[in-house]
Amino acid sequence: MSSPAVVLPGDALPLSLPSTSSAAAPIALGPGVLHVVDKRTAGTGARGETVVAVRAGVLGYLAGKGVKREQQQEGGVEMQGAGAEKEKEKEKGKARAGERWWIEGNGKRYLPALGESVIGIISARHAEGYRVDIASSSHASLDALAFEGATKRNKPNLKVGTLVYARVSLAHKDMETELECVNPNTGKGEGFGELKEGFLLEGLSLGLCRNLLRPTSPILDRLSALLDFPFELATGTNGRVWVKAAEARETIVLARCLARADAEGLAGLDKGWVEGLGV
């Protein structure tokens, strides 16, 4: 199995979009990926569409719902792919509905993308909601009613400096980024909302944050094996991670482990180093 594919800005990705008449679920394009439509093909019957990378990094892939997560190699890209029944597809590189594609990098500059989870800091309050610092080039807005069970008479009262775990509900280069603290499909919080107590790590690489958000994260598996105390963790794709344990000492140990993993990778999380922290 070859190594994961590295792409550069302008590279066409090895997938084709489903037909517009298809009833299948759409493909989700994440950060670093752009859907380009060639207007010159209008009226000719040709679709003239392609998907290209807009930044350098490793091509990331996640299978859609109902697809088994098994390591497979397809079209020269290492991915979390489909099971044996999907591997029999004759057309290599043809995208299946429900897939997610993105570009993973190790930079620290965050560009908001629709559907991503972020950790924000309330920077200002106004009549209808809040201004939130999400470690991007501009602040985002959070409506006071974008919380589970919130009404005009009963809505959260967040102070400046409060941490919130939110989802990006609107991300466009020409519009202000908008956040929400509910799952739009269920209307439930499902972990989104105010983050109380704990400790916030900032300035982490975006690659580490995406690693922590994977269904099976090697770093989380290593931490679970090395640390003998329970802990809570909320990861934002904007380079911020909130951690909390029963005791302040344990919270600090967990934060130092994550900072070391960001700097040195899994190799830095050896048993001897962790024991030296007094765990």
C-alpha positions, 0 to 999 in steps of 0.5 A: 500500500503506497503512502497517502497522496500529497497534493499541491494547489491546482491539482485535480483530485481523483474523483468524479461528481455524481450525476445531477439527476442522481438521487444519491446523497451528495459528496461533501467537500471540506477545507482545501477542496474547491468545486470548479465549474467551467462556464464555457461548457454551458449549453454544450451538454458537457458538465465541465466540472472538476474538483481541485485542491486550493492548498498543499497537504495530504488528501483526506478521505472518509467513506459515507454512511453504511460503508465499512471502514477498512484500509484500501488502496484506490486510484493511488490514494490511501484512504478509509475506504469501503468494504469488499463489496465496494472494492469490486467497483470497476471504475477506479476514482469514481466517487461514491455518494456520501463521501467526504474529501478534504486537504490535511495540512500542518499549518495553523491558519484556520479558514472556516468551513461549513459543518466544522466544529470549532472552539470559540471565545465570546468577545462581545455581546449584543441584543441578538447574540454574540461575537465570537473569536474563532482564531480566524482572520475575522470573528464569527456571529452566534445567535442567542437562539442557536442553542438547544431549547433556547427561546426569546424568554429563555436563552443562555446568558454568556459573558465575555471570555466564555468558551463555546463549542460550536458548529460552523453553519455559514462559511463564505468568503464574502459573508460573516461566518455564523455559528450554532450550538445545536445539531441542525438535524436533531435540534439537540446540543449533542455536546455543543454549547458552553465549555465550563472550567477545564483548560484551553490549548491554543495555537495547535496545528490543524493536523493534530486537531483533525487527528483527534477528530478521527473515528479512531485517533492514534493519539487518543489511543496512546493517551488512553493507554498511558494515562490512568485517569478519566478525562474530557476533551473537546477538539475544534478544527481551528487549532484549539483543544479544551481539556478537563480532568477531575483534578487540576494536576491531571488536567495540566498533565493531559494538556502537556501531553497534547502539546508534546504530541503536536510538537513531536508526534506519537514518538514524543508520547513515550511511557518514560516521559509521561511517568516523569510528569508524576502521573 
